[in-house]
Amino acid sequence: MRYLPKSDSERREMLRACGVSSPDELFAHLPEAARLNRPLALDPGISEYEIADYFRARAAENSNGYASFLGAGVYHHYRPVLVDAVVSRGEFLTSYTPYQAEISQGTLTAIFEFQTMICQLTGMDVANASMYDGSTAVPEAAMMAARATGRRRVLASRGVHPEYREVLRTYARFQGMPVEEFGYDAGTGAIDLEDLERRMDPATAAVIVQSPNFFGVVDKVGAAAEIAHRHGALLVMVFTEAVSLGILAPPAGADIVAGELQSFAISPSYGGPFAGVIATREKFMRQMPGRLVGQTTDSRGNRAFCLTLSTREQHIRREKATSNICTNQALIALMATVFMTVYGKRGLRELAEQNLAKAHYLAAKMQPRFSGPFFNEFVARVDGRSPEDLNKALLKKKIVGGLPLGRWYPELADSMLFCATEMSTRAKMDAVAAPPAPAKPAEVTA
Amino acid sequence: MIAKVRPHPSQNEALLFERSSPGKQAYQLPELDVPAVSAAETLGAENVRGAIDGFPEVSEVEAIRHFTRLSSWNYSIDHGMYPLGSCTMKYNPRINEVVARIEGLAWAHPYQPEALSQGCMRVMARLEAALAEIAGMDAVTLQPAAGAHGELTGILLIRALLAHRGNPRKKILIPDSAHGTNPATAAIAGYEVENIRSSETGALDVGALVRLVTEDVAALMVTNPNTLGVFEHNIVEAAGILHRKGALLYMDGANMNALVGIARPGDFGVDVMHLNLHKTFSTPHGGGGPGAGPVAVKKALEPFLPVPRLRRSGRKLAWDYKRKHSIGRVRAFYGNFGVLVRALAYILAHGGPGLRNATVDAVLNAVYIRKKLEPHFDLPYPSPNLHEVVFSDKRQAEHGVHTGDLAKRLIDYGFHPYTVSFPMIVHGALMIEPTETEGKRELDQFIDAMISIAGEAAADPQLVKGAPYGTRTSRVDEVSAARKPVLRWKAE
């Protein structure tokens, strides 16, 4: 087999050196009851060519060649070719967590640069080396706030991604962390500040707000932070669309930022792997979950980097650790690092401006449901047609339309969430805004 | 002043921020085909940011050189043997990378219609079935993002089943040889942790288990083979003890590379386990992730698995969200799909008989290393080992040389160190896991290096304690890093 670098004679030689006569003897000490005495019921191994063929056939069963206006936490952005050129290097791809600093300076330096860029983008003092994704970064941020405040209750905006809130509930349920939600303003689509104020109490550890929120609306993070702080709670800001950070002001008043970096050159890949991140103020540094890379020197006095503050982590603190996370998303964070490097100071702004322009072009052709300012996503109502009906018509034009919202927001069952990015062409946007009439499908042309 | 203080161009690379100069760029966007809009007007001036202070400004050439130079400072499997115990650093087949990037898979949006996602769903269904067969279990969820995330999922499943039966119970038992993630996970799932001391042979102490398993115990979390690389010979008996008291057996699958095709956890009494696809199933570690930590369960736990579940609906696959007993979601969407694709590619490459052959070679390599190094290093637990072997630094410590020093010296011989100081039941542990993807030549060179270092430790301890010498970066001061944390670059 091509992955096993031994000839049969080498195998025999090694078995002899081990003092055993057959491979099976290596397992002779296993209790009989535990042993599998038949071959695994899996097909025999196949060649590289056949493997590629199998996956190409599966890919062909998906929606190839469709234009898409889906966002909702996963965005179609262009991936600069440098990204795969860098992450395909075996030195990055096939190395482990950089415990041995002397031969891991490549990964460590890149993570240090990643942490720095996340701080520059978010206005926070420290950022970790990555979390699994945005959805799991949210409960980790909530747990962090609970440790920092000594309180347990969490208040999450209904404008936070619904699946993130589901994950938060799963994590919080058995830690004595009650999770409650507060609403959004039916006019603006931003958080309902009065509702938030009403629900605050002295047990609240964290107020969680997403911006731009699930409806695409730039949310009132500063006002929410003011309310949270007045009641002694921390403000956690969540983001799912990282490109928005290129144009939106850093979240003033936020204590913890928990975000998803998928927009930074990470392919949608049916939902993962992505990379989450947590950033915070210096005073909460020691409450952070996950890996942190710090600067130091080597014995010759040269600048060097290493994993640090590991006394927060599970391999040292065990059940008292700040999190159980071990493996994170280093290579995906590297993708984001290369992306941020390629676009840089001016490019990220220009990219964000293009997204803003595209989404506003599309929205002008529709009837946005909310009046709050939006970045590259917005909620729209479709006159006289259900979202499902509209999407069916669009599919015939090889367009995947918007996301119907009824599944999570029954009150918005007549509405859908559209996203436009730099990848959305004017022609496709014109097409999605002027869908074929439902009654006469025969007249549809592609 | 000459800026190049180190000889090779790749050894003198500044940080991106130090390389930047205003006006340089590595990107070009297409011309906007719609009217530009004013950020201040559309977003509100108060919501618009100024320039991102300190953000990189480099050209494309500088960007690729920067990351290429950084990469040259890493050791990797592609360079050579990476014998980190418990980490299963095996070769990462390149076909895995190619298939994960096929456009129809890599650009599939998780919310695109199910009718247009059948390819992704079929990949997942096939992987679920293969993992269930390998583990000897009834159902698999692919949602967890990594091993520790799988542990959390598994313990929440146990909690849900026990609560459904009337009492979630209070405690999780964990051997003192376990990975740190196990107790950290139990705490997040709302359980108290009770440690079980390993027996004198380093095995699970069945006598202690009998005493500790009460009506308060929800489960035992066990790693099998354990972190000494030794198969828990009492595992079937242990499962019986737990089951008779209404408790469950959780298995940490970190060491599954010792068992694939040889023994199935489902057959020896395990109720729920996670698998590390980035260990056993060859998906790359990428410097610390991404991984994937699918969880396999027996039938009784199936109703509690995270939503959504894959369900067959006629000839199509569908996502089932309506499962009233589910523990809920453990992450958004369906899991680390790109990692799942790679793992399935690996399973297809080996096939059923091939997977068993890989296991045999993995164990043969570890036993071979043990035989060759036993005369030179202290072996604290003499039980037969499977895929990894754990020595201690007892003999070298007599000369003031410890496992961490031996590890650093190994770097000078061209190898990545083994796992240092774990498991904690071995004082000064050297935990060596070669995996099946090392040939005899590489193993012999590793063995020669270890024997040579043992000699150096006796003859010239200071030589070993000052290592490594041949690297760009010499011994790194980790103490200062923690004492005065500098976690980001700042302009002078």
Interface residues (C-beta under 8 A of the other chain):
Chain A: M1 R2 Y3 L4 P5 K6 E10 R11 E13 M14 L15 A17 C18 G19 V20 P23 L26 F27 H29 L30 P31 A33 A34 R35 L36 P39 L40 A41 L42 D43 P44 G45 I46 E48 E50 I51 A52 Y54 F55 R56 A57 R58 A59 A60 E61 N62 S63 N64 Y66 S68 L70 A72 G73 V74 H76 P80 L82 D84 A85 V86 V87 S88 R89 G90 E91 F92 L93 T94 S95 Y96 T97 P98 Y99 Q100 A101 E102 I103 S104 Q105 G106 T107 T109 A110 I111 F112 E113 Q115 T116 M117 C119 Q120 L121 D125 V126 A127 A129 S130 Y132 D133 G134 S135 T136 M143 H161 E163 Y164 E166 V167 R169 T170 Y171 R173 F174 Q175 G176 V218 L245 G246 I247 L248 A249 P250 S267 P268 S269 Y270 G271 G272 P273 A275 M285 R291 L292 V293 G294 Q295 T296 T297 D298 S299 R300 N302 A304 F305 C306 L307 T308 L309 S310 T311 E313 Q314 H315 I316 R317 R318 E319 K320 A321 S323 N324 I325 C326 T327 N328 Q329 A330 L331 I332 L334 V338 M340 T341 V342 Y343 G344 K345 R346 G347 L348 R349 E350 L351 E353 Q354 L356 A357 K358 H360 Y361 P373 F374 F375 N391 L395 V400 L403 E422 T425 R426 M429
Chain B: L15 L16 F17 S20 K24 Q25 A26 Y27 L29 P30 L32 D33 V34 P35 A36 V37 A39 T42 L43 G44 E46 N47 V48 R49 A51 I52 D53 G54 F55 P56 E57 V58 E60 A63 I64 H66 F67 T68 L70 S71 S72 W73 N74 Y75 S76 I77 D78 H79 Y82 L84 C87 M89 K90 Y91 N92 P93 I95 E97 V98 V99 A100 R101 I102 E103 G104 L105 A106 W107 A108 H109 P110 Y111 Q112 P113 L116 S117 Q118 G119 C120 R122 V123 A130 E133 I134 G136 A145 A146 G147 A148 H149 E151 L152 L156 R159 H179 G180 T181 P183 A184 T185 A186 A187 I188 A189 G190 V193 F231 H233 I235 V236 V260 G261 I262 A263 R264 D267 F268 N276 H278 S282 P284 H285 G286 G287 G288 G289 P290 G291 A292 P306 I327 G328 R329 V330 R331 A332 F333 Y334 G335 N336 F337 G338 V339 V341 A345 I347 L348 A349 H350 G351 G352 P353 G354 L355 R356 N357 A358 V360 D361 V363 L364 N365 V367 Y368 K371 K372 P384 L386 A407 K408 I411 H416 P417 V420 F422 E436 T437 E438 G439 K440 E442 G466 P468 T471 R472 T473 S474 R475 V476 D477 E478 S480 A481 A482 P485 V486 L487 R488 W489
